[in-house]
Each structure stands twice: as C-alpha cells, then as structure tokens.
Amino acid sequence: MLYPLLLTVIAGLSTLLGGLAIFFVRKTKDGYLGTAMGFSAGVMIFISFVELLKESIEGVGYVSAVLAFFVGMLVVYLIDVFVPHSYKGECAYEDEKKKRLKHTGIVCAIGIAIHNFPEGIAVFFSSVSDISLGITIALAIALHNIPEGIAVAMPIFYATGSRAKAFWYSFLAGIAEPIGALLAFVFLFKFITPTILDYILGAVAGIMIFISFDELLPYAYEKGSSNRIILGIFAGMAVMALSLYLI
C-alpha cells in the first residue's frame, strides 16, 4: 500500500507548490492557470469515462456502475453544499482589510481541506486498482491543488506579512488528502473485495467529473481565454489517450 499512499501525499501536498508563490511571484499569470486547469479537466474527464467508469461497468454491470457514478457525484455535491469553498471570489485578497484577509485565508484552507478528503480516497483506491491509473489521477489532482495553495497562502501572507504562516496554512489544506487516504486504508481496506473495488471506481469517476465541472472548468474560464482553455482540455485528453494506448 506504500505507493498508493505516497501518490496521495504527492497530490495533496502539491498545494505547497502554490504556497511557494508567496516567495517568488507577486502576481500569478491567470492565463497560465486557466490553461493548466483546462488541461487537468481534460485528463480527469477522459480518464473518468474511458477508464474508471468502463472498468466499473465491466466489473458490476452498467446499471450498478452508473448508480455508483452518481452516488460519487452526490457525495461531493453534498460536501460542496454544506461546506462551500472557493478559491475565486471568496478567496480574493485585493481591497480587503487585514483582519478580513486572514479570516478569508483560514476559511478557504478549512473548506479546501474538507474537499480534499474524497480526492485522497479517489487517488488511493484508483492506485490500488491500477497504479498507472492512480498516477494519472494523482497528477490531475495535483495540478488543480496548486491554485488552491495560492488561494490559501496569498490572503494569509498579505494579512500577516508572514511567509511561514502562509506556507503552513497551505500545508494544512493539502495534508487532508493523504489523511483521507490513510483513513480509507485503516477503516475500509480490509472490507475491500474486487466487486466493491469496481463500485468504488464508478464512484471515483463521479467524483472526478464533479470536480472537473464544479471547480476546474469554472476557474479556468475565469482566469483564461476560451480558446486556450479548449486547447488545454484537448491537450489533456490527447495526452491521456496516448498514454493509455502506450501503456
């Protein structure tokens, strides 16, 4: 189980890469972030339908796999409803007082951390099923965790003037992902059978699709031009298709 857990650590702590922006970058280039989010969405959407849902259908049948798919979407939707988070408007730091900035950064960190739990579980169980599939999903999640790290670190830094505090909060937001995977391993893994794993893959596909449409694509269109985002989506799908062919 070392490699699946390691992949969740890498994916989760990629928020630290976003946190590093406070050391090197005064203003992030939105166009690059938008294209990167489009690429990540392309990878997630393609892998969800072509690989995850396909394997689930082959294992438990169409109806059961599709039900698992929508259950996965529903779980993340409910988390999003009861613990709303954003690294767009709510996490903006311009023209805010320092107290409000710090509050915004902390709330953003908590929201992102809670949303990262199911992502960690998704990476873990996908890796258990197929390590190459887990690597792909971990990479896609890592890409979208980077702007989350920026969203947490920037308000904290501008509010406190402390790079250490800003970096620490971006770490806390990301560490929830491997914690989610570890909890899944401790409490769920002994109950896992090939059939249950097929159901989980269907649910993971739903989680990935929800993340793509609820987080990645809206953020991409806010930050980048539509032409570059479409190219990013196309590139993500093309890279994923080629990698699956070669593997």
C-alpha positions as CSV (number, residue, x, y, z in Angstrom):
1,M,0.0,0.0,0.0
2,L,3.0,2.3,0.1
3,Y,2.7,3.5,-3.5
4,P,-1.0,4.4,-3.3
5,L,-0.4,6.3,-0.1
6,L,2.7,8.0,-1.5
7,L,0.7,9.2,-4.5
8,T,-1.9,10.8,-2.3
9,V,0.8,12.6,-0.4
10,I,2.3,14.0,-3.6
11,A,-1.2,15.0,-4.9
12,G,-2.3,16.6,-1.6
13,L,0.9,18.4,-0.8
14,S,1.1,20.0,-4.3
15,T,-0.8,22.8,-2.5
16,L,2.7,23.7,-1.2
17,L,3.7,24.4,-4.8
18,G,1.0,27.1,-4.8
19,G,2.1,28.2,-1.4
20,L,5.6,28.8,-2.8
21,A,4.2,31.6,-4.9
22,I,4.5,33.9,-1.9
23,F,8.3,33.5,-2.1
24,F,8.7,34.0,-5.9
25,V,5.7,35.5,-7.5
26,R,4.0,38.8,-6.8
27,K,1.2,38.3,-9.3
28,T,0.3,34.9,-10.8
29,K,-0.3,34.8,-14.6
30,D,-4.0,34.0,-14.8
31,G,-3.8,32.8,-18.4
32,Y,-1.3,30.0,-17.5
33,L,-3.5,28.9,-14.6
34,G,-6.6,28.8,-16.8
35,T,-4.8,26.7,-19.4
36,A,-3.5,24.3,-16.7
37,M,-6.9,23.9,-15.2
38,G,-8.3,23.1,-18.7
39,F,-5.6,20.5,-19.2
40,S,-6.3,19.0,-15.8
41,A,-10.1,18.9,-16.5
42,G,-9.4,17.2,-19.9
43,V,-7.3,14.5,-18.1
44,M,-10.0,13.9,-15.5
45,I,-13.0,13.8,-17.8
46,F,-11.2,11.5,-20.3
47,I,-9.9,9.1,-17.6
48,S,-13.3,9.0,-15.8
49,F,-15.3,7.9,-18.8
50,V,-12.7,5.9,-20.7
51,E,-11.0,4.1,-17.9
52,L,-12.7,4.3,-14.5
53,L,-16.4,4.0,-15.5
54,K,-15.5,1.5,-18.1
55,E,-13.8,-0.8,-15.6
56,S,-16.7,-0.4,-13.2
57,I,-19.2,-1.4,-15.9
58,E,-17.1,-4.4,-16.9
59,G,-17.0,-5.5,-13.2
60,V,-20.5,-4.9,-11.9
61,G,-22.7,-4.1,-14.9
62,Y,-24.0,-1.0,-16.5
63,V,-26.8,-0.1,-14.0
64,S,-24.8,-0.7,-10.9
65,A,-21.7,1.2,-12.2
66,V,-23.8,4.2,-13.3
67,L,-25.6,4.2,-9.9
68,A,-22.1,4.2,-8.2
69,F,-21.1,7.0,-10.5
70,F,-24.0,9.2,-9.5
71,V,-23.5,8.3,-5.8
72,G,-19.9,9.6,-6.1
73,M,-21.2,12.9,-7.6
74,L,-23.9,13.2,-5.0
75,V,-21.4,12.7,-2.1
76,V,-19.1,15.5,-3.3
77,Y,-22.1,17.7,-4.1
78,L,-23.4,17.4,-0.5
79,I,-19.9,18.3,0.8
80,D,-20.0,21.3,-1.5
81,V,-23.4,22.4,-0.3
82,F,-22.7,22.0,3.4
83,V,-19.1,23.1,3.3
84,P,-18.9,25.6,0.4
85,H,-15.5,26.7,-0.6
86,S,-14.0,28.8,-3.4
87,Y,-10.6,29.9,-4.5
88,K,-12.1,32.5,-6.7
89,G,-14.2,35.4,-5.3
90,E,-14.3,34.3,-1.7
91,C,-10.5,34.0,-1.6
92,A,-9.7,37.2,-3.3
93,Y,-7.4,39.5,-1.3
94,E,-7.4,42.8,-3.1
95,D,-9.0,45.8,-1.3
96,E,-9.6,43.8,1.9
97,K,-8.7,44.7,5.4
98,K,-6.0,42.6,7.1
99,K,-8.4,41.0,9.5
100,R,-10.8,40.0,6.8
101,L,-7.9,38.7,4.7
102,K,-6.7,36.4,7.4
103,H,-10.3,35.2,8.0
104,T,-10.7,34.5,4.3
105,G,-7.5,32.5,4.1
106,I,-8.3,30.4,7.1
107,V,-11.9,29.7,5.9
108,C,-10.5,28.9,2.5
109,A,-8.0,26.5,4.0
110,I,-10.6,24.7,6.0
111,G,-13.0,24.4,3.1
112,I,-10.3,23.1,0.7
113,A,-9.1,20.6,3.4
114,I,-12.6,19.1,3.7
115,H,-13.0,18.9,0.0
116,N,-9.6,17.2,-0.3
117,F,-10.7,14.2,1.8
118,P,-12.7,12.4,-1.0
119,E,-9.9,13.3,-3.5
120,G,-7.4,11.4,-1.4
121,I,-9.7,8.4,-1.2
122,A,-10.1,8.6,-5.0
123,V,-6.4,8.6,-5.6
124,F,-5.8,5.8,-3.1
125,F,-8.4,3.3,-4.4
126,S,-7.6,4.1,-8.1
127,S,-4.0,3.3,-7.3
128,V,-4.9,0.1,-5.6
129,S,-6.8,-1.0,-8.7
130,D,-4.1,0.1,-11.2
131,I,-1.0,2.0,-10.2
132,S,-0.7,3.7,-13.6
133,L,-4.3,4.9,-13.3
134,G,-3.5,6.2,-9.8
135,I,-0.5,8.1,-11.1
136,T,-2.7,9.8,-13.8
137,I,-5.4,10.8,-11.3
138,A,-2.8,12.0,-8.8
139,L,-1.2,14.2,-11.4
140,A,-4.6,15.7,-12.5
141,I,-5.5,16.5,-8.9
142,A,-2.0,17.8,-8.2
143,L,-2.5,20.4,-11.0
144,H,-5.7,21.7,-9.5
145,N,-4.3,21.7,-6.0
146,I,-1.6,24.3,-7.0
147,P,-4.0,27.2,-7.3
148,E,-5.7,26.1,-4.1
149,G,-2.4,26.6,-2.4
150,I,-2.1,30.0,-3.9
151,A,-5.6,30.9,-2.7
152,V,-4.8,29.9,0.8
153,A,-1.3,31.4,1.1
154,M,-1.8,34.8,-0.5
155,P,-4.5,36.1,1.8
156,I,-2.6,34.9,4.9
157,F,0.6,36.4,3.7
158,Y,-0.9,39.8,2.9
159,A,-2.8,39.8,6.2
160,T,0.1,38.8,8.5
161,G,3.2,39.5,6.5
162,S,4.5,36.1,7.5
163,R,5.6,33.7,4.7
164,A,5.9,30.9,7.3
165,K,2.3,31.2,8.4
166,A,1.1,31.4,4.8
167,F,3.1,28.3,3.9
168,W,1.9,26.5,6.9
169,Y,-1.8,27.0,6.1
170,S,-1.3,25.8,2.5
171,F,0.3,22.7,4.0
172,L,-2.7,22.1,6.3
173,A,-5.1,22.5,3.3
174,G,-3.2,19.8,1.4
175,I,-2.4,17.3,4.1
176,A,-6.1,16.4,4.4
177,E,-5.8,14.5,1.1
178,P,-3.3,11.8,2.4
179,I,-5.1,11.8,5.7
180,G,-8.3,10.8,3.8
181,A,-6.4,8.1,2.0
182,L,-4.9,6.8,5.3
183,L,-8.3,6.7,7.0
184,A,-9.7,4.8,4.0
185,F,-6.8,2.3,4.3
186,V,-7.2,1.8,8.0
187,F,-11.0,1.5,8.2
188,L,-12.1,0.3,4.7
189,F,-9.3,-1.7,3.1
190,K,-10.0,-4.9,5.0
191,F,-13.5,-4.9,3.6
192,I,-12.5,-4.4,0.0
193,T,-13.2,-7.1,-2.5
194,P,-12.8,-7.0,-6.3
195,T,-16.6,-6.3,-6.6
196,I,-16.6,-3.5,-4.1
197,L,-13.5,-2.0,-5.7
198,D,-15.4,-1.9,-9.0
199,Y,-18.2,0.0,-7.3
200,I,-15.6,2.4,-5.9
201,L,-14.1,3.0,-9.3
202,G,-17.5,4.0,-10.6
203,A,-18.0,6.4,-7.6
204,V,-14.5,7.8,-8.2
205,A,-15.4,8.6,-11.8
206,G,-18.4,10.6,-10.5
207,I,-16.1,12.4,-8.0
208,M,-13.7,13.3,-10.8
209,I,-16.4,14.6,-13.1
210,F,-18.0,16.7,-10.4
211,I,-14.6,18.3,-9.6
212,S,-14.0,19.0,-13.3
213,F,-17.3,20.7,-13.8
214,D,-17.7,22.4,-10.4
215,E,-14.1,23.6,-9.8
216,L,-11.7,23.2,-12.7
217,L,-13.7,24.5,-15.7
218,P,-15.3,27.5,-13.9
219,Y,-11.9,28.5,-12.5
220,A,-10.3,28.0,-15.9
221,Y,-12.9,30.2,-17.7
222,E,-12.5,32.9,-15.1
223,K,-8.7,33.0,-15.5
224,G,-8.1,32.3,-19.1
225,S,-9.4,32.8,-22.7
226,S,-11.8,30.2,-24.0
227,N,-9.6,29.3,-26.9
228,R,-6.6,28.5,-24.7
229,I,-8.8,26.6,-22.3
230,I,-10.3,24.4,-25.1
231,L,-6.8,23.7,-26.3
232,G,-5.8,22.8,-22.7
233,I,-8.8,20.4,-22.5
234,F,-8.0,18.9,-25.9
235,A,-4.3,18.5,-24.9
236,G,-5.2,16.9,-21.6
237,M,-7.5,14.4,-23.3
238,A,-5.0,13.7,-26.1
239,V,-2.1,13.1,-23.7
240,M,-4.3,10.8,-21.6
241,A,-5.4,8.9,-24.7
242,L,-1.9,8.5,-25.9
243,S,-0.6,7.4,-22.5
244,L,-3.4,4.7,-22.2
245,Y,-2.5,3.5,-25.7
246,L,1.2,3.2,-24.9
247,I,0.6,1.6,-21.5
